[in-house]
């Protein structure tokens, strides 16, 4: 079975039982060198699989849950040694809904500390590896999810995206990843509000798996006052929109990022194929997005301090170097004037994004500036053939990847990464941006890509495929 939906079909046809599928996953996980999991719950998962109702949307499907989401009785560490002994006493709303849809929660997938950077290597859990090349990262912060699904260990797992953390690992591992409109999947209980960027979602091998996940998990929840009303028909409506004549701008660098030439060429070639297949109309567009600088990163530090609570600043020395440096910098510079500049930046960006979507229904760019980098990190500030620090300055060079992905987070609009082929034998992601509440159009466009530009469902050489 290539995907979770296919697995449910097999359960219903009695070709395989949920317990057999789970045991195959457990065997693969126990033999895997990818270090994709921070916690496993196999005995409870076996109990759930034994009694699974396969009539439900995900009835009997083994699921992974990213460690930044809360599952009752599972570790609640935020991938930080500071909280190594903390256990969650509740299920997050999205987890409750997955259980209600029949999902069998089998394991917790690794993330970067507090989801802070785009690779997955922490003092608490070690280094998570990319199944396409174990010397490289699967990305972050949803790196464990990407490694597990692309490595054939689980058919589907959840992720979250506050600056690219679904799309970046999807691009690095050849998966499909959709970042929804802000509020589409509720984040409660105890929903964090500021900085209004992070959303919950999943990484999958197929478009229909993502659509079914949104059917199961979307909808308003009282504990998240910014969550959106329920929308139905995500899977049932797939392919229902006529995309012919809709407009698209092809901007591999989104106007300001520096993208490796070979990656930009691969994205452009895939974009041309997709445009032809979907009968889109290419238009010229000027993104004029304000350059991404320290305001975005500094705004995120507020949420990190809230997460740390009474542990900050006394235990700040236990944080990773990247987290510590970011917090120290923010504490030194986060003044009332700086907070005002962040708000001003966001307003500028919102207007620029609105103008961009007035010019084109879709915008295509790269998901990442280059293929995956070293598994242990740090995230690079260079690409082949370019000295980004010299060209852009240190802060913008460090945030070069975020220049492709973070605008959609700051604006709250949806974006997705679709596998676009290979460079140096490694996956490249094609990112598509769209205006607010247009996820279903994105899914239909992804469905065209899946048909016309089919991608491997798991990394070549993966020892198992569930």
C-alpha positions in Angstrom: 0.0 0.0 0.0 1.4 3.4 -1.0 -0.7 5.4 1.4 -2.9 5.5 4.5 -6.1 5.5 2.4 -5.0 2.5 0.5 -4.2 0.7 3.8 -7.8 1.4 5.0 -9.1 -0.1 1.7 -7.0 -3.2 2.3 -8.3 -3.5 5.9 -11.9 -3.3 4.6 -11.2 -5.9 1.9 -9.5 -8.1 4.6 -6.3 -8.3 2.7 -4.4 -7.3 5.8 -5.5 -6.6 9.4 -4.7 -3.4 11.3 -2.7 -5.5 13.8 -0.6 -7.0 11.0 0.0 -3.6 9.5 1.0 -2.2 12.9 3.4 -5.1 13.6 5.0 -4.5 10.2 5.5 -0.8 11.2 6.9 -1.8 14.6 9.4 -4.2 13.0 10.5 -1.5 10.5 10.9 1.1 13.3 12.9 -1.2 15.5 15.3 -1.9 12.7 15.6 1.6 11.4 18.8 3.7 11.6 17.0 7.0 11.0 16.3 7.9 14.6 12.9 9.3 13.6 11.1 8.7 16.9 11.4 10.2 20.4 8.9 7.8 22.0 7.0 4.7 21.1 3.7 3.3 22.6 3.5 -0.1 20.9 1.5 -2.0 23.5 -1.3 0.5 23.6 -1.2 0.8 19.8 -1.6 -3.0 19.6 -4.6 -2.8 21.8 -6.1 0.0 19.6 -5.3 -1.9 16.4 -6.9 -5.1 17.7 -10.2 -3.3 18.2 -10.0 -0.9 15.3 -13.2 0.0 13.5 -12.1 0.0 9.8 -15.3 1.7 8.8 -13.8 4.9 10.1 -11.7 7.2 7.8 -8.4 6.2 9.3 -9.7 3.0 11.0 -6.6 1.0 12.1 -4.0 3.2 10.4 -0.7 3.5 12.4 0.0 7.2 12.9 3.0 9.1 14.2 2.5 12.4 16.1 5.2 15.1 16.1 6.6 15.7 19.5 5.5 19.3 19.7 1.9 18.1 19.8 0.4 16.8 23.0 -0.7 13.2 23.5 -1.9 12.1 26.9 0.7 10.0 28.8 3.3 10.7 26.2 6.4 12.8 26.8 5.9 16.5 26.4 9.5 17.6 26.1 9.3 20.1 23.2 12.6 18.3 22.2 14.4 20.1 25.0 16.5 18.6 27.8 14.9 21.2 30.1 11.6 19.3 29.9 13.0 15.7 29.5 10.8 14.4 32.3 7.5 16.2 31.5 4.5 14.1 30.6 1.4 15.4 28.9 -1.9 15.1 30.9 -4.1 15.8 27.9 -4.7 15.1 24.2 -4.5 18.0 21.8 -7.8 18.7 20.0 -6.3 17.5 16.7 -5.2 14.2 18.4 -8.7 13.7 19.8 -10.0 14.0 16.3 -7.5 11.6 14.9 -8.5 9.0 17.5 -12.1 9.6 16.7 -11.3 9.0 13.0 -9.8 5.6 14.0 -6.1 6.4 13.9 -3.8 4.1 15.9 -1.2 6.4 17.6 2.0 4.4 17.6 4.9 6.7 18.1 6.1 10.2 18.6 8.3 11.7 15.9 11.4 13.8 16.6 11.5 17.6 16.1 14.1 20.3 16.5 14.1 22.0 19.9 10.9 24.0 20.3 10.6 23.7 16.5 13.2 26.4 16.2 15.4 25.5 13.2 15.1 23.6 9.9 17.0 20.5 10.8 16.3 17.8 13.4 19.3 17.3 15.7 19.0 17.8 19.5 20.9 17.1 22.7 17.8 15.2 24.0 17.3 12.8 21.1 20.4 13.0 18.9 20.3 13.3 15.1 17.5 12.3 12.8 18.5 11.2 9.3 17.2 11.5 5.8 16.2 8.1 4.2 17.5 9.3 0.9 21.0 9.8 2.3 21.6 9.2 6.0 24.5 11.7 6.1 21.9 14.4 5.4 19.0 16.0 7.4 15.3 15.3 6.6 14.8 19.0 7.5 12.9 20.4 10.4 11.3 21.0 12.5 9.0 18.1 11.4 12.1 16.0 10.6 11.1 12.8 12.4 7.8 12.8 10.6 9.4 13.3 7.2 12.0 10.5 7.9 9.4 8.1 9.1 7.0 8.5 6.2 9.6 8.8 3.4 11.6 6.0 5.0 8.6 3.6 4.9 8.3 3.3 8.7 4.7 4.7 9.0 2.2 5.6 6.3 1.4 9.0 7.7 2.4 11.3 10.6 1.6 14.8 11.8 3.7 17.9 11.5 3.5 21.6 12.2 4.7 24.7 10.3 5.6 28.0 11.8 8.2 29.1 9.2 8.4 26.2 6.8 8.5 23.2 9.1 6.2 21.0 7.0 7.2 22.3 3.5 11.0 22.2 4.2 11.2 18.6 5.2 8.6 17.6 2.5 11.0 19.2 0.0 14.1 17.4 1.4 12.5 14.0 1.5 10.2 13.8 -1.6 6.9 14.0 0.3 3.7 16.1 -0.1 3.2 18.8 2.6 0.5 21.3 2.9 0.6 24.3 5.3 -3.0 25.4 5.7 -4.6 28.8 6.2 -3.9 29.8 9.8 -6.5 28.4 12.1 -7.6 25.6 9.8 -6.6 22.9 12.3 -7.2 24.0 16.0 -4.2 24.1 18.3 -6.0 23.8 21.7 -6.2 23.1 24.5 -3.7 25.8 25.8 -3.4 27.2 22.3 -0.5 29.5 21.8 -1.6 32.7 20.0 1.4 34.8 19.2 3.2 35.1 16.9 0.2 33.9 14.7 2.4 31.8 12.4 2.3 28.1 13.4 -0.2 25.7 12.0 -0.8 21.9 12.4 -0.8 19.5 9.5 0.7 16.3 8.2 3.3 14.9 5.8 2.1 12.3 3.4 3.0 10.2 0.3 -0.2 11.1 -1.5 -2.5 14.0 -1.9 -5.6 12.1 -0.9 -4.0 11.2 2.5 -3.6 14.9 3.3 -7.2 15.6 2.1 -8.5 12.9 4.4 -6.5 14.2 7.3 -8.1 17.7 6.8 -11.5 16.1 6.7 -10.8 14.5 10.1 -9.1 17.3 11.9 -10.3 20.7 10.6 -13.0 22.8 12.3 -13.5 25.4 15.1 -12.7 24.4 18.7 -13.6 26.6 21.6 -10.2 26.3 23.2 -8.6 27.9 20.2 -10.5 31.2 19.5 -8.7 31.8 16.2 -9.6 28.4 14.7 -11.8 28.4 11.6 -15.2 26.9 11.1 -15.4 23.4 9.7 -15.1 22.8 6.0 -16.2 19.4 4.5 -15.5 17.5 1.4 -11.7 17.7 1.3 -11.2 14.2 0.0 -14.6 13.8 -1.7 -14.1 17.0 -3.6 -10.6 16.2 -4.9 -10.4 17.1 -8.6 -13.6 19.0 -8.5 -12.3 22.4 -9.5 -11.6 23.4 -13.1 -8.2 25.0 -12.9 -8.0 25.8 -16.6 -7.3 29.5 -17.2 -6.3 30.2 -13.6 -3.2 32.3 -13.4 0.2 31.4 -12.1 3.5 33.3 -11.6 6.7 31.3 -11.6 9.3 32.8 -9.3 11.8 30.1 -8.2 13.4 32.6 -5.7 10.1 34.3 -4.7 11.9 37.5 -5.5 14.4 37.7 -2.7 15.9 34.3 -1.8 19.0 32.9 -3.3 18.4 29.5 -4.8 21.0 27.2 -6.3 20.8 27.4 -10.1 20.3 23.6 -10.6 17.4 23.6 -8.0 15.8 26.7 -9.7 16.1 25.0 -13.1 14.4 21.8 -11.8 11.6 23.8 -10.2 11.1 25.8 -13.3 11.0 22.7 -15.5 8.5 21.0 -13.2 6.4 24.2 -13.1 6.3 24.3 -16.9 5.0 20.7 -17.0 2.4 21.4 -14.3 1.2 24.6 -15.9 0.7 22.7 -19.2 -1.1 19.7 -17.6 -3.4 21.9 -15.5 -3.9 24.4 -18.4 -2.9 27.3 -16.2 -2.1 30.7 -17.7 1.4 32.1 -16.8 1.5 35.8 -15.9 4.3 38.1 -14.9 4.2 39.2 -11.3 6.4 41.4 -9.1 6.4 40.0 -5.6 8.0 43.1 -4.0 7.9 41.4 -0.6 9.8 43.3 2.1 13.1 41.5 2.8 13.0 39.0 5.7 15.3 40.2 8.4 15.5 39.8 12.2 12.0 41.0 12.9 10.4 37.6 12.1 12.9 35.6 14.1 12.7 38.0 17.1 8.9 37.8 17.2 9.2 34.1 17.5 11.3 34.3 20.6 8.3 35.6 22.6 6.5 32.3 22.1 9.7 30.4 23.1 9.9 32.3 26.4 6.2 31.6 27.0 6.9 27.9 26.4 9.9 27.9 28.8 7.9 29.6 31.6 9.6 29.5 34.9 12.6 27.7 33.4 13.8 30.9 31.8 16.3 32.5 32.3 17.7 30.2 35.1 18.0 27.1 32.8 18.8 28.9 29.6 22.3 27.3 29.6 20.7 24.0 28.9 19.2 25.2 25.6 20.8 24.5 22.2 23.3 27.0 21.0 20.9 28.3 18.3 18.0 28.7 20.8 20.2 30.3 23.4 21.7 32.8 20.9 18.3 33.7 19.6 16.9 34.4 23.0 19.9 36.3 24.2 19.7 38.5 21.1 16.0 39.1 21.5 16.4 40.0 25.2 19.0 42.6 24.3 17.1 44.2 21.4 13.4 43.6 22.0 12.3 47.1 22.9 8.9 48.8 22.4 10.3 50.4 19.3 11.5 47.0 18.0 8.1 45.5 18.7 6.5 48.3 16.7 8.9 47.6 13.8 7.8 44.0 13.8 4.2 45.0 13.6 5.0 47.5 10.8 6.9 44.8 8.9 4.0 42.4 9.2 1.6 45.0 7.8 3.9 45.7 4.9 4.2 41.9 4.2 0.4 41.4 4.3 -0.2 44.2 1.8 2.6 42.8 -0.5 1.1 39.3 -0.3 -2.4 40.7 -1.1 -0.9 42.5 -4.1 0.8 39.3 -5.2 -2.4 37.3 -5.1 -4.2 40.1 -7.0 -1.7 39.4 -9.8 -1.8 35.6 -9.8 -4.0 32.8 -8.4 -1.0 30.7 -7.7 2.7 31.5 -7.2 5.3 28.8 -7.8 8.7 28.9 -6.2 11.2 26.5 -4.6 10.6 24.9 -1.2 14.3 25.2 -0.3 17.4 27.0 -1.7 19.2 23.7 -2.2 19.0 20.0 -1.5 19.3 18.6 2.0 22.4 19.6 4.1 24.4 17.8 6.8 22.2 15.8 9.3 23.8 17.4 12.3 23.4 20.9 11.0 23.8 23.8 11.4 21.5 25.1 8.6 23.8 26.5 5.9 24.1 30.2 5.0 25.6 29.4 1.6 24.6 27.7 -1.6 27.0 26.4 -4.3 28.5 29.3 -6.3 27.3 32.1 -4.0 28.7 33.8 -0.9 25.4 34.7 0.7 26.9 36.4 3.7 28.8 38.8 1.4 25.8 39.3 -0.9 23.0 39.6 1.7 24.6 40.2 5.1 24.8 37.7 7.9 21.2 37.9 9.2 19.5 37.5 5.8 21.9 34.8 4.7 21.0 32.8 7.8 17.3 33.2 7.0 17.7 32.4 3.3 15.6 29.3 3.5 12.9 31.1 5.5 12.7 33.8 2.8 11.0 31.1 0.7 8.6 29.7 3.3 8.1 32.2 6.1 6.1 34.8 4.2 3.1 32.4 4.0 3.4 31.9 7.8 3.5 35.5 8.6 0.6 36.2 6.2 -1.4 33.1 7.4 -2.0 32.0 3.8 -1.7 28.4 2.6 1.2 26.9 0.7 2.4 23.4 -0.2 5.5 21.5 -1.3 5.2 19.0 -4.1 8.0 16.6 -5.1 9.6 18.1 -8.3 12.3 15.6 -9.2 15.9 15.2 -8.2 19.2 17.2 -8.1 22.3 15.3 -7.3 20.1 12.3 -6.7 18.2 14.1 -3.9 14.6 15.4 -3.8 13.7 18.9 -4.7 10.4 20.5 -3.6 8.2 22.8 -5.8 6.3 25.2 -3.5 2.9 26.6 -4.5 1.5 29.6 -2.7 -2.2 30.7 -2.8 -4.5 33.2 -1.1 -6.3 32.5 2.2 -8.8 29.7 2.3 -7.8 28.2 -1.1 -6.3 25.0 0.2 -8.8 22.9 -1.9 -7.5 24.6 -5.1 -4.0 23.7 -4.0 -4.9 20.1 -3.4 -6.5 19.9 -6.8 -3.3 21.3 -8.4 -1.2 18.8 -6.4 -3.5 16.1 -7.7 -2.6 17.1 -11.2 1.1 17.0 -10.3 0.8 13.6 -8.7 -0.7 12.3 -11.9 1.6 14.0 -14.4 4.8 14.1 -12.4 4.6 11.0 -10.2 7.1 10.7 -7.4 8.5 7.8 -5.4 6.3 7.0 -2.4 9.3 6.1 -0.3 13.1 6.8 -0.5 14.9 4.3 -2.7 16.5 1.5 -0.7 14.2 1.9 2.2 14.1 -1.6 3.8 10.4 -1.6 4.4 7.2 0.0 3.1 4.1 0.4 5.2 
